[in-house]
Amino acid sequence: MENAKENAVESTMVELVAHTILQGSDAMFGRFLDVTAGAQRRFEQQDWPAVHTALKKRISFYEQHVGLVTSQIEIMLGRKFANRHFLMSVKQAYAELLHDYPRYDIAESFFNSVYCRIFQHRNIEHEKLFVHSALQTRGPYLANTISKFYPVVGNIHTALKRVIEDTPFQVKWEDLERDLAALAISVLEQVPDCQERECTIEMVKEPFFRNKAAYLIGKINIEGSEPYPLVIPILNKGTLYVDACICSREQISILFGFARSYFMVYCAIPSAIVAFLGELMPKKTLAELYTAIGCQKHGKTELFREYLTHLDHSTDQFVAAPGIKGMVMAVFTLPSYGFVFKLIKDKFAPQKAMTHEMVKEKYKLVKEHDRVGRMADTLEYRNFVFDRARFSEALLEELLEVAPSIMKVTKDKVLIKHLYMERRMTPLNLYLERASDADKLEVIRDYGDAIRQLAQANIFPGDMLLKNFGVTRHKRVIFYDYDEISYMTEMNFRKIPIPRTPEQEMASEPWYSVGADDVFPEEFRTFLFADPQLRALFEEFHSDLLSAEGWQNIQSKIQDGQIADVYPYKENFRLSYFK
């Protein structure tokens, strides 16, 4: 009788805990949608500072709600039921709640986060978590409800007009007929078949918002061929206008790239948006697409799943990542895998006056800031377990030497207590060693553009050596070393004082005072470029970045509240009246 009573109590607690976690997931996503819903208002009111505040706020909700649910469960349970049998029962009950639940994907990741928080990222075993989805064979829930169809009946202009008119903007258009005429011409140039064969435009009903732009995103379905993307960026300068037309798979992939801030698009069922985007960008993984629309915590879950699948289909060993070794981070990778693993060293070089917590704060800053397509996103993991057999002995020895405090090595496993995963790129210095003259010119110009755009976004990269930048498959230059970044508004850009005596002029050390936040851009010319050819290329396009005045000018605009326009697509996709 006593056992039956205890079993009934335990069963009730199992159900209660499962419902508590799901309610927490719902509450978190409700606040996520509330902030997302305000994106149109912020865009229409040109409230650009609020755009960045909302981005940071939306990211914070997840951890807040995980903490709230964890506290609730600990109050409800104490340590009484914190055992394997009880937790497995909770997971089973939770999985049953998700059978007809539209956001099962997000809810599974939320469960994993709560579990890890309760156990402080210890005692993490795959069977206790949704490492693989309990509903992985299920398709997107109501995916066909997020889009609307516009048949093209002999006239692309009419279909495009309906697309624009169905978008519920409250701000007047500068010249909608002009925009529609230019838009139709651009579509026909990029997709000439769209008026000659049976064709339908299919658009996501809700606009995508990011930074200072709204994007209408859809596809052009042509009978007998793969769909073409259709992206219509809309800008607001007091009145609305269409800035560009993008029907290129490569360009939409860049638009949704890993170095950009997350989009805000109102959708109660993220899997439906992800399924739609996946048709436009088949090379992008679920992890990339979920992350791009702001569901970065579930993106992290999907990335881990993709990583496990890759391990199952590969045999190579982890090795140190190519490039010059960093003073703060140790970096390793699988040669066959598209990501790197970064961990913070126990001790830094003497010139790096910082702590582990300071480094983590820099990475958090990057996560929450506008990355303007120039800083790689990172996903943070704790107690990450590797198969020791996949580690080369040389790598294992190196990691144990530089970061023993966060390493635990057994006969079969390598556990790293804290690390970041980041998209792998070719280090810029290595890329330039084997690049053609044409490629050198392209990437050095883009390297300067990257520095300038980061500065305009109020980010001073700090260590701008070529080794701290990578080159993507699209030949875009991306910054990835964050331990020395600062806000532009915190820096003091100075000219080197003119020496007053021959002794000062010949001195090997600065004879003038140098503050902690002082920067002397004149030094970049020789500090960044040992190769005269590269130096000359940089000076050709970016000479202002080699003077204090150039940086002070950018700094002054930031202080005046000016937010620079950074177009996440190539100039040739802008409409004719902007070219």
N, C-alpha and C positions, 0 to 999 in steps of 0.2 A: 504493500500500500504506500509506504514511504517512498519507494523508488518510482512508483507511478506518479506521485505528486511532484517529485523532483524533475521527472521527465517532462511533465506538463509545464512546469515553470520554465524549464530550459527551452522548450519548444516555443513558448510565448515570447521569451527573450530573443530567441533567434529571429522570429518574425518582426519584433519591435526594432531590433538593430538593423535588419535589412531595410525596413521601411524608413528608418531614420536616415540611413545613408542615401537612399534614393530621394527623399525629400530635400536633403542637403544639396544633392546634384541639381534638382529642379530649382531650388532657390538661387544657387550660383548662376545657372544658365539664365534665369529670369533677369537677374541684374545685368548679366552680359548683354542680353537683348535690349534692356532699357537704355544702356549707354549707346549701343549700336543704333537704336532708333533715333537718337539725337543727332546722328551724323548729317542728315539732310538739313536740319535747322542750322547747324554750325557752318555747313557749306554755304547755305543761302545767305546767312548773315556775315559771311567772310570772317568768322571768328576763328582765325588760324591758331592763336595760342590755346584756345579751348580744344582744338583738334588734338593737340599733343597731350594736353591734360587728360582727355578722354581715353587716349590710347594707353597711357600709363595706368589710369584708374581701372580700365577693363582687364588689364593683365593681372592686377592685384586681387581681383575678386576670387579667383580660384583658390589661392592659398588661404585667404580669409575664411572661406566656407569650409575648406578642409579642416582648418583649425577649430572652427565652431562645432562641426560634427564630431571631431575627435574628442573634444571636451565633453560633449553630450554623452557619448558612448562610455567614456571613462567614468562619468558620474553614475550612469545607469548600471554599469557592470562592476566597477572596481577591478580586481584581479580574479574574481571568482570564476568567470567563464572564459578567461583568456587562455584557452588550451586548444590543441589541434582539432579535436572533435567538434568543439563548439564553432570554431572559425570556419571549418569546412561546411558545417550546417548552414551558417550565415551566407556563405558564398552560394550554396545551392539554392537557398530561399531567394537570394537576390537575383540569381539567374532566372528563376521562375517568374519574378516580377517583370523581367525585361522581355518576355516572349512577344508581347504585343505593344512594347514601349517604343515610340518612334526614335528616341535618342539613346538607344541601347549602347551605341559606341562611346558616347561621351560619358554615360553612366558607368560603364565598365572601367574607364580610366579613373573616374572619381573614386570608385571603390578601391582601386589599387592605391591611390594617393592616401586615402584614409587609413588603409591597412598599414602602409609604410610609415605614416605619421605615428600611429599607435605604437608601433614597435621600433620607432626611431631608426627606420631603414635597416634594422637587424632582423634575423629570422625570416628573411625573404626567400620563400620557396615557391617555385612555379605553380604547383598545384593549388596553392592558397590564393593565387591572384588570377586575374584574367590576362595572363601572358598572351594567350591566344583567345580570340573572342569565342564566347559560348554560342554566338549566333553568326559565325563568320560566313555561312553559306547564304544568309538572307540578303536580299538586294536592298537598295535604298528605299526608305519608306515614303510612299507617295511622291516619287521623284517627278512625276509628270505634272505636278501642281505648281511648280515654281516658274514655268516658262509660258510664253504666249507666242502663237504662230501668226505670221504675216505673209500670205501668198504674194508672190511677185507675178503679176499678170501683165506682162508686156512693158511695165514701167517701174523701174527700181525707185524712182523719185517718190511715187505715191506710197509705196511700202515703207520707205524710210521716214516719210512724213508721219505716217501712223505710229511708227516706233517712237519718234520724238514726242508726238502729242500725247501718247499714253504714259509718258513719264511725268509724275505729279509735281513738277517744280513750281514754286510760287513766285519766282523772280522772272521778270520780263526778259525776252530774248533781244539781243542787240539787232540781229537781222536774220531771222530764221530762214527766210527764202534763200538768202545768199548762202547760208550754211548748208541747206538741203541740196542746192545745186552743186556746190563743191563736193559734198559728201557723195552724191550720186556719181559724179565723175570719178572720184577716187575709188569707189567700189568697183566700177566698171573697168578701171585700169588694172586693179589687182585681181578681179574675178570676172574676166570677160564673158564667161559662159552663163552668168546669172540671168541674163535676159534672153539668151538663145535657147536654153533648155528649161524644163520644168524646175522651178526653184521656189523655196520657201525660206523666209528669215524666221529664226526662232530666237527669242530674246528672254533672258532672265527678267522677271517682272520687277525685281528690286534693283536699284542702282548700287554699284560698289563705290565706296568713298575711301579716299586715302589722301592725306596731306591737303592740297588745295584743289583737288579735282574730284569730279564724279565720273564714273565710267559706266556706260551702258554696255553690257557684255552678252553676246549671243553667238549664233553661228548661221552660216548660209548653207542650207541643205540643197544640193543639186543632184538630181536623179542620175545615178550611175557613177558618182564620185564621192570621195570623202568630204565631209563638211569643212568649210573654211571658217576660221574664227571671224567674228565681227566685233570689234571694240571701238566704241565712240567716246573718246574723252571730252568732257564738257568742263569748261572753266568759267569762273565768275569774277568779273572785274566791275561789279555793280550791275551789269547786265550779263546774261549768259551767252556763250558762243561755243560752237563745236570747234575744237582745236585740231583734231586729227582723225584719221580713219585707219584702223589697223586690221588687215585681213591676213597677216603673216603668222604662221605657227611659231617661227623663231622669235618674233617680236612679242607675242603674247607670253611666251615662255620667259622672256626677260622681264616683262611687266610683272609676272608672278614670281620673280626670282628670290633666292634665299637671302639676298642682301637688302631687301626692302622691308619697310614697315608692313604690318598686317592690315589687310583690307577690313573695312566695316561694311557688311552687307546683311541686311535683316533677313534672317531665315531661321525658323523654329526647328528645322531639321537639317543640320549641316551636311549629313550624308547625301542629301539630294543635290545640294550645290556642288559638292565634291564630285559626284557622279557626272554632272553636267560638264564641269571643268575638265574632268578626265578625258572626255571625248575630244576636247579641243587641244589638250596637251597630253597625249598618251605616254610621253616619255617621263612625265612627272609622276612621282609615287604618291600614294595616299598620304604619307607623312608630310610631303611638301605641300599638298593641296589643303589639308586640314590646317596646317600651320599658317598658310597664306591668308586664310579667312579668319585668323585670330584664335582658332582652337588649338593653340600650340601645345597644351598639355596632352591632348589626344594625339596630336602630331608626334609627340615624344613616344607615346605608346606604339604608334604605328611604325616609327623608326626602329624601335627595339624589335618589333616583330620582323621587319624587313632585314634587320641585322642577323637575327637567328636563322632566317631562311637563307641568307647569303652564306652563313657558316656551313649549313647543311649541304650547300652546293659548291663548296670550295675546299681546297686543301692547303693553301699557302699559309705561311707563318707571319705573325705580326713582326714588324721591323720598325726601326726608327724612321720617321718621316724624312723625305729628302729636304735638303736645305741646311742653312747655318743654324746650329743649335741656339735656342733662346736662353736668356739669363734667368727667366722667371718660370717659364713653362717647359715641360718635357712633352714631346709630341711623337706619337707613333701611329701606325696604320697597317692595314692589310694591303699589299700591292694590288689585289683584285677588287678592293672595296673603295667606294667613292667618298668615304668620310675619314677624318682623322680623330684621334682621341688625345685630349690635352689635359694634363694634370699639373697642379702647382707644385713646384719644387719646395723642399723643406727650407733650403737656404738660398738666398739670392746673391748675385754679385754685389760687391760693396757699393757700386754706384747706384744700385736700385734700393733707395730708401723707402721701403714699403713693407707691409705685412700681408699675410694670407687674406685677412678680411678686407684689406684695401683692394687687393686684386679681384676678389669676388664682387665687391661693390662696382668696380669698373665694368665687369661683365654684365652685371645687373643694369647699369646705366645704358649700355649698348642695347640690351633687350628692350628697354622702355623708351629709348630715344628714336627720333626719326633717323633711320639709317641711310636715307637718300640713295639707296642702291649701291652703297659703297662700304658697308660694314657687314661682314658675314654674321648671320644669326647663329647662336649656339644653343644647344639643349643640354641641360645639366642633369647628371645622374649621380646617385649615391650607392655605395656598396655594389659596384658593377663587378660581376663575376665572369672570368674568362677561363677557358680550358688551357691549362698550363702547356699542354703539348703543342698548342698553336703559337707559343712564344719562342722566338729564337733565344738562345742562351745569352747572346750578346745584348739583346734588348732587355732581358730580365735583369741582367747584371747592372746595366745602366740605370734602370728605373729604381732598383733597390739602393743604388748609390745616391741618387739625387732626391728621392722621395720615400725613404723607408717608413716614415710615420704614417703614411696613408696606404701602405702596401701590406698585404698578408698573403704569404705564399705557402701552399701545402703541396703535397705530392702530386695532386691532380688539378688544383685550382690556383688562380691568381685573382685575389680580390683587391680592388682599388676603391677606397672609401669615398673618393670624390673626383669626378672628372667631367669634362665637357666633350660633346661630339659636335663636329663642325665640318661643313662641306670641304672636301679636299680640292685644292687648286695647285697649279704650278707656281712655285715661288717666282716672283718677278725677276729676281736676279738670275735664276737658272733659265728662265724663259728667254731672257735677253742674250744669254751666252750662245744660243743656237738659232736665234731669230734672224730672218732676212732683214735687209735694210728697210723694206716697206713695213714689215711687222714692227720693227723697232720704232719707227716713226709713229705708227698707230698707237702702240701701247704706252710710249713715253708721253704722248699727248694725252692719253686717257689717264695716265698716272697723275699728271698735273690737274686734269679735270676732277679726279677723285679727291685730291687734296683740297682743291678749291670748294667743291660741293660739300665736303665735310665741314670746312671752315664756315661756309655760309649757313650750315645747319647748327652752328655753335659748337662744333667739335674740333679741338686742336689735337691732331693725332699723336703729338709728342715725338716718338721715334719714327721718323719717316724714311728710314733706310729701305732700299728696294727689297730686302729680304723679308720685310714685314707686310708686303703686299703680295697678292696672288693674282693669277690670270685665269679666267674661266674659259670654258669651251667656246663662248661667244666673244672672246678676246676683250672682256671687260676686266678692268683692274679693281680689285677689292682689297680693302684693308682688313687685317685679321690679328693684329697684335695690340691688345687693349690695355696693357698694364700702365702705360704712360699717358693715356688720353686725359684731357681736361676740357673744360668749357672754354671757348674762345674768350668769353668775357672775363675770365680769371687771369688771362695772360697779359704780360707787359712786353710788347714788341718794340725793340729799340734799335737804333742805328749804333754801330760801333763808333765810339768817340775817336776823333782825330788825335793821333799821338802828338804830344807837345815837345818831346825830346827824342834824340836818336836812340836812347836807351829804351824808351817806351816802345818805339817802333820795332826794335830788334828783340824785344822780350819774348820768350817762349811761352809764357803764361799771361793771361789778361792782366793788364796793369790798372784796370778800372774795376769798380765794384760790380758784382753780378748777383742779383737777387734770385730767390728760388723760382720765381715765375717769369724771369726775364728770358726773352728769346731774341736772337740776333739773326734774322733771315739772310743777311749777307753771307753768313757762314754756310748756308745750304749749298751754295754753288760747288764748293769743294768737298763738303762733308757728305753729300748725297751721291756725287758723281766722280768717280776716279777716272772714268772713260771720257775723254774730251768730246767724242762723237755724241754720247748721250747727253752730256752737259749742253752742247750746242743745240740739240733738238729741244731740250727742255726750255732753254732761254728763248728759242724762237717762238714758242707758244705761251710761255708762262713766266716771262721775265718779271712781272709784278710780284710774283711769289718769292722773289729773291731780294725783296726790299722791305724794310719795316713799314713804309708807307702803304704798300699793297695790302699787308695784313691789317694795318690800322684802319684802312678804308672798309674792309669787310667787317671788322669789329665794330666800327661806328654804326654801320647799317643795322647790325644785330641789336645794338643798344638803343637804336631809334625804333625798334619794333618791326623792322622790315624783314620779311621772310622771302628768300629768293625763290624764283621759279626753277624747279629742276624737272625736266621732262623725261619720263622713264621710257621714252621711245625715240627712235632716230628722227632727225630733222626731216628726212624725205617723206615721212608719214604724216607730217602736218599738212593741213589743207592749203590749197594753192595761194591764198591771200596772206599766209604767214611765211612762205618760203622766200 
